[in-house]
């Protein structure tokens, strides 16, 4: 079923090319938010270049950034939340299309599940902040104790995070059909007896996703400046779409 799901996702890209459109829209939105993010980061970046002593002499860098640049922090979190939510809706749309829904119907259903999308986005955003905080704390530990222990802790944290990621990776395929809590539980339950096959699927699909992105981006570079950015966006969109379609097809092939 694993390789069947991978092949089926490739076939969908060929015969349903419009499945890539939501990811293209999300990538364009990411570009816009990236530009807005640069505006919010302008103040600390200027200080970092012109007055680096402020940062190097700080005992608590995170506290310094929060209290000295509150608008930067708030703006980054708001933009991050909106962008995460756009991607969640896009992932839901791709999952729906890969399971046979028409394009407009899939987009409509995904947008109408706004409450669940917001909930899942908050979970992703919180997980990102917690993950950043954990690794920052670990870097502080590494500075105080021997580096070998710090590296071991970092490896353990990474493994735990990766296992949780695999366990919750199949939330997206069922998010439009179930409440958020049930969707999370369904993904967790689905991987209880299929963890290694799920892990293999995610790794292989991830490698194929990167291959699509790199190959199409390189084609754009070879063709010249006019093609570089558009093909880079298309390559990323195809890669992301393939990955979501693969985990969706795998989930439904095993749960039937």
VENWOTA-V689993 format. One record per pair of residues at least 12 apart in sequence whose C-alpha atoms are under 10 Angstrom apart, sorted by the first residue. I is the first residue (numbers start at 1). J is the second residue. D is the distance in whole Angstrom. If there is no record, write none. Layout:
[[I | J | D] [I | J | D]]
This chain:
[[1 | 197 | 9] [1 | 201 | 10] [1 | 249 | 9] [1 | 250 | 7] [1 | 251 | 10] [1 | 253 | 7] [1 | 254 | 8] [2 | 197 | 7] [2 | 198 | 8] [2 | 200 | 8] [2 | 201 | 6] [2 | 202 | 10] [2 | 204 | 10] [2 | 246 | 9] [2 | 247 | 9] [2 | 249 | 9] [2 | 250 | 6] [2 | 251 | 10] [2 | 253 | 9] [2 | 254 | 9] [3 | 201 | 8] [3 | 204 | 9] [3 | 205 | 10] [3 | 246 | 10] [3 | 250 | 9] [4 | 246 | 9] [4 | 249 | 9] [4 | 250 | 8] [4 | 253 | 9] [5 | 201 | 9] [5 | 205 | 10] [5 | 245 | 9] [5 | 246 | 6] [5 | 247 | 8] [5 | 248 | 8] [5 | 249 | 5] [5 | 250 | 5] [5 | 251 | 9] [5 | 252 | 9] [5 | 253 | 8] [5 | 254 | 10] [6 | 201 | 8] [6 | 204 | 8] [6 | 205 | 7] [6 | 208 | 9] [6 | 242 | 8] [6 | 243 | 9] [6 | 245 | 8] [6 | 246 | 6] [6 | 247 | 9] [6 | 249 | 8] [6 | 250 | 8] [7 | 246 | 8] [7 | 249 | 10] [8 | 98 | 9] [8 | 242 | 10] [8 | 245 | 9] [8 | 246 | 8] [8 | 249 | 8] [8 | 250 | 9] [9 | 98 | 8] [9 | 205 | 10] [9 | 241 | 9] [9 | 242 | 6] [9 | 243 | 8] [9 | 244 | 9] [9 | 245 | 6] [9 | 246 | 5] [9 | 247 | 9] [9 | 248 | 9] [9 | 249 | 7] [9 | 250 | 9] [10 | 208 | 10] [10 | 238 | 10] [10 | 241 | 10] [10 | 242 | 7] [10 | 243 | 10] [10 | 245 | 9] [10 | 246 | 8] [11 | 242 | 10] [12 | 97 | 9] [12 | 98 | 7] [12 | 99 | 10] [12 | 100 | 10] [12 | 241 | 10] [12 | 242 | 9] [12 | 245 | 8] [12 | 246 | 10] [13 | 98 | 9] [13 | 238 | 8] [13 | 241 | 8] [13 | 242 | 7] [13 | 245 | 9] [16 | 97 | 9] [16 | 98 | 9] [16 | 103 | 10] [17 | 238 | 9] [18 | 94 | 10] [18 | 97 | 9] [18 | 103 | 8] [19 | 93 | 8] [19 | 94 | 6] [19 | 95 | 9] [19 | 96 | 10] [19 | 97 | 7] [19 | 98 | 8] [19 | 102 | 10] [19 | 103 | 7] [19 | 237 | 10] [19 | 238 | 9] [19 | 241 | 7] [19 | 242 | 9] [19 | 245 | 9] [20 | 90 | 10] [20 | 94 | 8] [20 | 97 | 10] [20 | 234 | 8] [20 | 235 | 10] [20 | 236 | 10] [20 | 237 | 6] [20 | 238 | 6] [20 | 239 | 9] [20 | 240 | 9] [20 | 241 | 6] [20 | 242 | 9] [21 | 90 | 9] [21 | 93 | 10] [21 | 94 | 9] [21 | 103 | 9] [21 | 234 | 9] [21 | 237 | 8] [21 | 238 | 9] [21 | 241 | 9] [22 | 86 | 9] [22 | 87 | 9] [22 | 89 | 9] [22 | 90 | 5] [22 | 91 | 8] [22 | 92 | 10] [22 | 93 | 7] [22 | 94 | 7] [22 | 103 | 10] [22 | 107 | 8] [22 | 237 | 8] [22 | 241 | 9] [23 | 86 | 10] [23 | 87 | 8] [23 | 89 | 10] [23 | 90 | 6] [23 | 91 | 8] [23 | 93 | 9] [23 | 94 | 8] [23 | 233 | 9] [23 | 234 | 9] [23 | 236 | 8] [23 | 237 | 5] [23 | 238 | 8] [23 | 239 | 9] [23 | 240 | 7] [23 | 241 | 7] [24 | 90 | 9] [24 | 230 | 10] [24 | 233 | 7] [24 | 234 | 7] [24 | 235 | 9] [24 | 236 | 8] [24 | 237 | 5] [24 | 238 | 8] [24 | 240 | 10] [24 | 241 | 9] [25 | 86 | 9] [25 | 87 | 10] [25 | 90 | 9] [25 | 233 | 10] [25 | 237 | 9] [26 | 83 | 8] [26 | 84 | 10] [26 | 85 | 10] [26 | 86 | 6] [26 | 87 | 6] [26 | 88 | 10] [26 | 89 | 9] [26 | 90 | 7] [26 | 91 | 10] [26 | 233 | 10] [26 | 237 | 9] [27 | 83 | 10] [27 | 86 | 10] [27 | 87 | 9] [27 | 233 | 7] [27 | 234 | 9] [27 | 236 | 8] [27 | 237 | 7] [28 | 233 | 8] [29 | 82 | 10] [29 | 83 | 7] [29 | 86 | 8] [29 | 87 | 10] [30 | 79 | 10] [30 | 80 | 10] [30 | 82 | 10] [30 | 83 | 7] [30 | 84 | 9] [30 | 86 | 9] [30 | 87 | 9] [31 | 233 | 10] [33 | 76 | 10] [33 | 79 | 7] [33 | 80 | 8] [33 | 82 | 9] [33 | 83 | 7] [34 | 76 | 10] [34 | 79 | 9] [34 | 80 | 10] [34 | 83 | 10] [36 | 75 | 9] [36 | 76 | 9] [36 | 79 | 8] [37 | 72 | 9] [37 | 75 | 8] [37 | 76 | 6] [37 | 77 | 10] [37 | 79 | 7] [37 | 80 | 9] [38 | 72 | 10] [38 | 76 | 10] [39 | 72 | 9] [39 | 75 | 10] [40 | 69 | 9] [40 | 71 | 7] [40 | 72 | 5] [40 | 73 | 8] [40 | 74 | 9] [40 | 75 | 7] [40 | 76 | 7] [41 | 69 | 9] [41 | 71 | 9] [41 | 72 | 6] [41 | 73 | 9] [41 | 75 | 9] [41 | 76 | 8] [42 | 72 | 9] [43 | 68 | 10] [43 | 69 | 8] [43 | 71 | 10] [43 | 72 | 8] [44 | 65 | 8] [44 | 68 | 9] [44 | 69 | 7] [44 | 72 | 8] [62 | 133 | 9] [62 | 136 | 9] [77 | 125 | 8] [77 | 129 | 10] [80 | 121 | 9] [80 | 125 | 7] [81 | 118 | 9] [81 | 121 | 7] [81 | 122 | 7] [81 | 124 | 9] [81 | 125 | 7] [81 | 126 | 10] [82 | 118 | 9] [82 | 121 | 8] [83 | 121 | 9] [84 | 117 | 9] [84 | 118 | 9] [84 | 120 | 9] [84 | 121 | 6] [84 | 122 | 9] [84 | 124 | 8] [84 | 125 | 7] [85 | 114 | 9] [85 | 116 | 10] [85 | 117 | 6] [85 | 118 | 6] [85 | 119 | 9] [85 | 120 | 8] [85 | 121 | 5] [85 | 122 | 8] [85 | 124 | 9] [85 | 125 | 9] [86 | 111 | 9] [86 | 117 | 9] [86 | 118 | 10] [86 | 121 | 9] [87 | 117 | 9] [87 | 121 | 9] [88 | 110 | 9] [88 | 111 | 10] [88 | 114 | 10] [88 | 116 | 10] [88 | 117 | 6] [88 | 118 | 9] [88 | 120 | 8] [88 | 121 | 7] [88 | 124 | 10] [88 | 172 | 8] [88 | 175 | 10] [89 | 106 | 10] [89 | 107 | 8] [89 | 108 | 10] [89 | 109 | 9] [89 | 110 | 6] [89 | 111 | 6] [89 | 112 | 9] [89 | 113 | 8] [89 | 114 | 8] [89 | 116 | 10] [89 | 117 | 7] [89 | 118 | 9] [89 | 121 | 10] [89 | 172 | 9] [89 | 175 | 10] [89 | 176 | 10] [90 | 106 | 10] [90 | 107 | 8] [90 | 110 | 8] [90 | 111 | 9] [90 | 172 | 10] [90 | 241 | 9] [90 | 244 | 10] [91 | 110 | 9] [91 | 172 | 7] [91 | 173 | 8] [91 | 175 | 10] [91 | 240 | 9] [91 | 241 | 8] [91 | 243 | 10] [91 | 244 | 7] [91 | 245 | 9] [91 | 248 | 10] [92 | 106 | 8] [92 | 107 | 8] [92 | 109 | 9] [92 | 110 | 6] [92 | 111 | 9] [92 | 113 | 9] [92 | 117 | 9] [92 | 171 | 10] [92 | 172 | 6] [92 | 173 | 7] [92 | 174 | 8] [92 | 175 | 7] [92 | 176 | 7] [92 | 244 | 9] [92 | 245 | 10] [92 | 248 | 10] [93 | 105 | 9] [93 | 106 | 5] [93 | 107 | 5] [93 | 108 | 8] [93 | 109 | 8] [93 | 110 | 6] [93 | 111 | 9] [93 | 172 | 9] [93 | 173 | 9] [93 | 176 | 9] [93 | 241 | 10] [93 | 244 | 10] [94 | 106 | 8] [94 | 107 | 9] [94 | 110 | 9] [94 | 172 | 10] [94 | 173 | 9] [94 | 240 | 10] [94 | 241 | 7] [94 | 242 | 9] [94 | 243 | 10] [94 | 244 | 7] [94 | 245 | 7] [94 | 248 | 9] [95 | 110 | 10] [95 | 172 | 7] [95 | 173 | 5] [95 | 174 | 9] [95 | 175 | 9] [95 | 176 | 9] [95 | 241 | 9] [95 | 244 | 6] [95 | 245 | 6] [95 | 246 | 9] [95 | 247 | 9] [95 | 248 | 6] [95 | 249 | 8] [96 | 109 | 9] [96 | 110 | 8] [96 | 172 | 10] [96 | 173 | 7] [96 | 174 | 9] [96 | 175 | 10] [96 | 176 | 8] [96 | 177 | 10] [96 | 245 | 9] [96 | 248 | 9] [97 | 245 | 9] [98 | 173 | 10] [98 | 241 | 9] [98 | 242 | 10] [98 | 244 | 9] [98 | 245 | 6] [98 | 246 | 9] [98 | 248 | 7] [98 | 249 | 7] [99 | 173 | 9] [99 | 245 | 9] [99 | 248 | 8] [99 | 249 | 7] [99 | 252 | 9] [106 | 176 | 10] [109 | 176 | 7] [109 | 177 | 10] [110 | 175 | 9] [110 | 176 | 7] [111 | 176 | 10] [112 | 176 | 9] [113 | 175 | 8] [113 | 176 | 6] [113 | 177 | 9] [113 | 178 | 10] [113 | 179 | 9] [114 | 176 | 10] [115 | 179 | 9] [115 | 180 | 9] [116 | 175 | 7] [116 | 176 | 8] [116 | 178 | 9] [116 | 179 | 7] [116 | 180 | 6] [116 | 181 | 9] [116 | 183 | 10] [117 | 172 | 10] [117 | 175 | 8] [117 | 176 | 9] [117 | 180 | 8] [118 | 180 | 10] [119 | 179 | 10] [119 | 180 | 7] [119 | 181 | 9] [120 | 171 | 9] [120 | 172 | 9] [120 | 175 | 9] [120 | 180 | 7] [120 | 181 | 9] [120 | 183 | 10] [120 | 184 | 9] [127 | 161 | 10] [131 | 157 | 9] [131 | 158 | 9] [131 | 161 | 8] [134 | 154 | 9] [134 | 157 | 8] [135 | 153 | 9] [135 | 154 | 7] [135 | 157 | 8] [135 | 158 | 9] [138 | 150 | 7] [138 | 151 | 9] [138 | 153 | 7] [138 | 154 | 7] [138 | 157 | 9] [139 | 151 | 9] [139 | 153 | 10] [139 | 154 | 9] [141 | 153 | 9] [142 | 154 | 9] [162 | 199 | 9] [163 | 195 | 9] [163 | 199 | 9] [164 | 188 | 9] [165 | 188 | 10] [165 | 199 | 10] [166 | 187 | 9] [166 | 188 | 9] [166 | 191 | 8] [166 | 195 | 8] [166 | 196 | 10] [166 | 198 | 7] [166 | 199 | 6] [166 | 200 | 10] [166 | 201 | 10] [166 | 202 | 8] [166 | 203 | 10] [167 | 184 | 9] [167 | 185 | 9] [167 | 186 | 10] [167 | 187 | 6] [167 | 188 | 5] [167 | 189 | 8] [167 | 190 | 8] [167 | 191 | 6] [167 | 192 | 8] [167 | 194 | 10] [167 | 195 | 8] [167 | 198 | 9] [167 | 199 | 9] [168 | 183 | 9] [168 | 184 | 6] [168 | 185 | 8] [168 | 186 | 9] [168 | 187 | 5] [168 | 188 | 6] [168 | 189 | 9] [168 | 190 | 9] [168 | 191 | 8] [169 | 184 | 9] [169 | 187 | 7] [169 | 188 | 9] [169 | 191 | 9] [169 | 198 | 9] [169 | 199 | 10] [169 | 202 | 9] [169 | 244 | 9] [169 | 247 | 8] [169 | 248 | 10] [169 | 251 | 10] [170 | 183 | 8] [170 | 184 | 8] [170 | 185 | 10] [170 | 186 | 8] [170 | 187 | 5] [170 | 188 | 8] [170 | 189 | 10] [170 | 190 | 8] [170 | 191 | 9] [170 | 198 | 9] [170 | 244 | 9] [170 | 247 | 7] [170 | 248 | 7] [170 | 250 | 9] [170 | 251 | 7] [170 | 252 | 10] [171 | 183 | 5] [171 | 184 | 5] [171 | 185 | 8] [171 | 186 | 7] [171 | 187 | 5] [171 | 188 | 8] [171 | 190 | 10] [171 | 247 | 10] [171 | 248 | 9] [171 | 251 | 10] [172 | 184 | 9] [172 | 187 | 9] [172 | 244 | 8] [172 | 247 | 9] [172 | 248 | 8] [173 | 187 | 9] [173 | 244 | 8] [173 | 245 | 9] [173 | 247 | 8] [173 | 248 | 5] [173 | 249 | 9] [173 | 250 | 10] [173 | 251 | 7] [173 | 252 | 8] [174 | 186 | 8] [174 | 187 | 8] [174 | 248 | 9] [174 | 251 | 9] [174 | 252 | 9] [175 | 187 | 10] [187 | 251 | 9] [190 | 251 | 8] [190 | 254 | 9] [190 | 255 | 8] [191 | 251 | 9] [194 | 254 | 9] [197 | 250 | 10] [198 | 247 | 8] [198 | 250 | 8] [198 | 251 | 9] [201 | 243 | 9] [201 | 246 | 8] [201 | 247 | 7] [201 | 250 | 8] [202 | 243 | 8] [202 | 244 | 10] [202 | 246 | 8] [202 | 247 | 7] [202 | 250 | 10] [203 | 243 | 10] [204 | 243 | 9] [204 | 246 | 10] [205 | 239 | 9] [205 | 240 | 10] [205 | 242 | 7] [205 | 243 | 5] [205 | 244 | 9] [205 | 245 | 9] [205 | 246 | 7] [205 | 247 | 8] [206 | 239 | 8] [206 | 240 | 9] [206 | 242 | 9] [206 | 243 | 6] [206 | 244 | 10] [206 | 246 | 10] [207 | 239 | 9] [207 | 243 | 9] [208 | 239 | 7] [208 | 240 | 10] [208 | 242 | 8] [208 | 243 | 8] [209 | 235 | 9] [209 | 236 | 8] [209 | 237 | 9] [209 | 238 | 8] [209 | 239 | 4] [209 | 240 | 6] [209 | 241 | 8] [209 | 242 | 7] [209 | 243 | 6] [209 | 244 | 10] [210 | 235 | 9] [210 | 236 | 8] [210 | 238 | 10] [210 | 239 | 6] [210 | 240 | 9] [210 | 243 | 10] [211 | 235 | 9] [211 | 236 | 10] [211 | 239 | 8] [212 | 232 | 10] [212 | 234 | 9] [212 | 235 | 6] [212 | 236 | 7] [212 | 237 | 9] [212 | 238 | 7] [212 | 239 | 5] [212 | 240 | 9] [212 | 242 | 9] [213 | 231 | 9] [213 | 232 | 7] [213 | 233 | 8] [213 | 234 | 8] [213 | 235 | 4] [213 | 236 | 5] [213 | 237 | 8] [213 | 238 | 7] [213 | 239 | 6] [213 | 240 | 9] [214 | 232 | 8] [214 | 235 | 7] [214 | 236 | 8] [214 | 239 | 9] [215 | 231 | 10] [215 | 232 | 9] [215 | 235 | 8] [216 | 228 | 9] [216 | 230 | 10] [216 | 231 | 6] [216 | 232 | 7] [216 | 233 | 9] [216 | 234 | 8] [216 | 235 | 5] [216 | 236 | 8] [216 | 238 | 9] [216 | 239 | 10] [217 | 229 | 8] [217 | 230 | 9] [217 | 231 | 6] [217 | 232 | 4] [217 | 233 | 8] [217 | 234 | 8] [217 | 235 | 6] [217 | 236 | 8] [218 | 231 | 9] [218 | 232 | 8] [218 | 235 | 9] [219 | 231 | 8] [219 | 232 | 9] [219 | 235 | 10] [220 | 232 | 7] [220 | 233 | 10] [220 | 234 | 10] [220 | 235 | 9]]
